[in-house]
Amino acid sequence: MSFYYLFVELLQVVLLLALAPVFLGWVRMVKCWAQGRTSAGLFQPYRDLAKLFAKEVLLAENASWIFRFTPYLVFGTAVLAGAIVPIITVDLPLSPSADVIVIIGLFAIARFFTALAGMDIGTAFGGMGSSREMMIASLAEPAMLMAIFTVSLANKSTSLSQIVQVICTTGASIKPSLAFALLAFVLIALAETGRVPVDNPATHLELTMIHEAMILEYSGRHLALIEWASAMKLFLFVSIGIAAFAPWGIALANEMLSLPLALLFLVLKFAVAGVGIVLIETGLAKMRIFRVPEFLGAAFMLATLGMLSFFILD
Amino acid sequence: MMLQPLSLAACAIVLLLLTAGSASLYRGNRRLMIMFSFALASVASLLATIAGIWTVGSEMTVKGILPIGLPDLPFHVRFDPLAGYFFTIIGLLALFVSVYSIGYVQGIPANRPVTSLIIFYCLFLAGMFMVILADDALFFLVAWEVMAGASYFLVLFEHERQENRKAAFLYLVVAHIGAIAILLAFGVLAGIATPGSFSGYTFDAMRGAEIPDLWATVAFFLVFFGFAAKAGVVPLHVWLPEAHPVAPSNVSALMSGVMLKTAIYGIVRVTFDLIHTFPWWWGAIVLTLGLISAVMGVLYALMQHDLKRLLAYHSVENIGIILIGIGLAMIFTSFELPMLAALAFIAGLYHTMNHAIFKGLLFMGAGSVLHATGERNMEEMGGLIHRMPWTSALFLIGCVAISALPPLNGFVSEWLTFQAFLLSPSLPAPIMQLLIPMGAAMLALTGALAAACFVKAFGVTFLGHWRGHHHPHVHEADWPMRIGMLSAALTCVCLGIFPVVYINWMDILAKQFVGSSISSSAAAYGWLWLTPVSPERASYSGTTVFLGILGVVVAVYLLLHVRPGAIRRVPIWDCGFEKLNARMQYTATSFSMPIRRIFGHLFSIREEVSLAPQTAHKAFPKRLQYHLRVVDRVWNWMYRPVVDVCFWLSRQVGRLQQGRIQAYLIYSFVTILVLLVFAS
């Protein structure tokens, strides 16, 4: 049995590492189709990563150890979060070590160090990126917590595995609080993963970039690790959304045999999620930076409303 | 006589008093005096820490009556687990800071006498320990005044600057208004305990008394006002960011780290121990003020560019977080949910310890920076990480801890507080159904803003290039300072990754004061897993998270360095502009500009952009000057009117002073007449 636990844990980490770039490639591919362009294919992110890993690292003269340490830390937190979030099964031996608050905390520590790395070189771009990223995070993170809290109140647990288990065994309940929470979650996930109405992952246009501005000075394997980690972050946010709002198909406790089925569901759900992201991204224009607080404020209000309505109605 | 925790504690206090007394004896040798005095203070703090850990661990209560005090009103002392817990907090930080001070005080310019600093430092520590030990109102207030007085003189250490004198005066005024409120509250409690006699001044008498609701409420609000003024709860916080930064940094560490905690101790002692039954709405008020303090504290901290002021405002925030835990514990206690009350109580007290350690660490780090650069203004700093590797790494640990990021200690206590919020059932009071979700939202906002603030504090101070106009000779802190900071940083890490061990140790407090404990459930799955209620509800393992991140980081690093990876150092990419300079970097003010814009209506902001007169050739563009002033609104709304009224009243009273002897004789005559009428 313990061999099985080890196996699923490893399987899930390998899946995360392998599928995250593919999912990113899928999103880009659908986006190309939606905009009438020819896509570079599903596996282009792999080729980008391979290219970056092969290149030498150019390091600015006054970069400190923080700048060199950050890529590894960002990668490490993403992998650890991937070992905890139930992507295909809830039977993860590491899942009790961190509940959803801790997972959000893991993303927060990665962001903390990325922002520091942005300021380490001492260019205006890095500082600008860090300042904006922390501004967005300081509104998005509490909203994220509130959306997740509503789900955990409804399922009486903050552990994601337990939430999946409860939803799948007791059946879905449609509650107004969960609707608010879902809406808020989608808005925040877009902001947290740096997608279009808030940030544009494809831009290097000087004054609009946020995440890209922080990591502007990175190159070679450092950049590869950061890019890979941000693909994993996108993947994990979709996984958290699936676990909290539509977990059907994830293998439950002691269900070894449903793993292949879980994998199938995983692919289907991610395909749909990718299309959803593209629809939002092509349908909206990127916002001016000071419209973002309104966007996130709305998400925060929605999430708080969700929790309020849980206490009052349910 | 058997060695007891109480005698250890008494030894610590006596040792501190002796150190204070003997400091002036060897004034001839400054170096020896500093080393010897702070070494003795460290030993005393260590003794106090051992006494505290021992008392909490053995769950015993020792009482005693001292042969000193007023005639017939001797001083009572009592060393119970709550006192032991706060002894541990104060002792531990005092130990680190005293070791740090050996180096720090040596570095104070030689023309400034430090004897007074040493004397008041020791008195200050002794005062705090006595406050915790006191078991009657008289001894408590005497100790309280020793603490407040000694810290006043410490704030006044660099008294030649006018701003320091002003700050110290403000501190003294607020401290005494608070002390009056506490005195009155003890008066109410003692008067009800034994009407018509003085014997009610012991805490034991107050514990036993049946206090009518109305008087209990009066006493509670007086006491809460008094302690809130000391702790810097919004809106009584304005003295704190003035007084803490101007004291020497080792004293700032103690004031922010542990002196504020004596106020938390007072609130817990009076509420849970002396009054012990209370309605839920007291807790709701404590919770609300805690939430306001947390959010406003961190927002004001974000606006600062003076490193020590920024840290001082963070104390307001963290006191708020502690009060959130205490307030929730009060609410759950009065709704008879002891299990939840225990969780919230532990969360609040856990954060009390955490804040003491990381705030002490951060102030010590700020002290090293101040020591090395002579600068408190972050806008003039930058790039210190290259020249102060130790200080920067240890300061970074403090930043991560205070920003409530896993796996360090700040996260554990915030996580427990969140669990207390999430476990709250629908409470029968409608307002609570609003307050609980809003509270969770505001706590989440506080954590995220704190992270933004410490990215700014660390990034602007230690990263990038030096921004200042002059280039001081920056040197790393010396060994005693490093050891002091290093031990605080290690404590932060240990408290973060072994929370279960710590909670097991302190659980007796919850058992004694809220009637339930969480250790049986929290530690049900061994020291590795923290499960406050049950593993199904929530679980956390700081150790696993720490080792997990570490493991992946090391593994990836090794994998990528199997082949020697080429790293080439190149100049900064400057977009082909070629004239990048250090003044183009983001500063503290520009970093917080987006947040200043979002929350702008909470501050009173004055921004001015002016063109300076041309100095150089007119081919050069004009220089722009940018002035920004962010003022605490509370000052204008609350304090300015009070100050104005005080001045107005004084002027009115001044009219009585005619300067003519006849008028004064008439005053005396009227007074006597009035007294005769009323006396007869």
Interface residues (C-beta under 8 A of the other chain):
Chain A: F53 E56 V57 L58 L59 A60 E61 N62 S64 W65 I66 F69 Y72 L73 F75 G76 T77 V79 L80 A83 L94 P96 S97 A98 D99 I101 V102 G105 L106 A108 I109 R111 F112 A115 L116 G118 M119 D120 I121 G122 T123 A124 G126 G127 M128 S130 S131 R132 M134 M135 A137 S138 L139 A140 E141 P142 L145 M146 F149 S152 L153 K156 S157 T158 S159 Q162 L216 E217 G220 R221 L225 I289 F290 P293 F300 A303 T304 M307 L308 F310 F311 I312
Chain B: G382 G383 I385 H386 L396 V400 S403 A404 L405 P406 F411 W415 F418 Q419 F421 L422 S426 Q433 L434 I436 P437 M438 A440 A441 A444 L445 G447 A448 L449 A451 A452 F454 V455 K456 F458 G459 V460 L463 G464 H465 Y525 W529 T531 P535 E536 R537 A538 S539 Y540 S541 T544 V545 G548 I549 L550 G551 V552 V553 V556 Y557 L560 G565 A566 I567 R568 R569 V570 P571 I572 W573 D574 L580 A582 M584 Q585 Y586 S590 F591 S592 M593 P594 I595 R597 I598
